[in-house]
Amino acid sequence: MNYMTPVELNDKINAKSDLVLLDIRESYELDICQIGGLHIPMGDISSRVSEINADFEVAVLCRSGKRAEAVANYLETEAEMKKVTIVSGGILAWIDTVDSSLEAY
């Protein structure tokens, strides 16, 4: 599995790279803080996988990185996506290293 740091993700977002930021957290988590991207809760991935543009790198984001690992594994093995990356440390690491104005939970 491939990993990127929140700083690397931020650089790719700012550079407008061909990237899909896939936020797999629950809606109530997005109500607390979010950084944009495509929101598909983890439990809905298998039924909504067609919404993810597999031509781009897919960066999977959750709260701490654990759920992202499971979803990335699914996307690589079941959906046969080739460019899947996990955002290390999830939104909590993003808050620590990129944007401390967001609320941690």
Order of alpha helices (4+ residues) and beta strands (2+ residues): beta-alpha-beta-alpha-beta-alpha-beta-alpha-beta-alpha
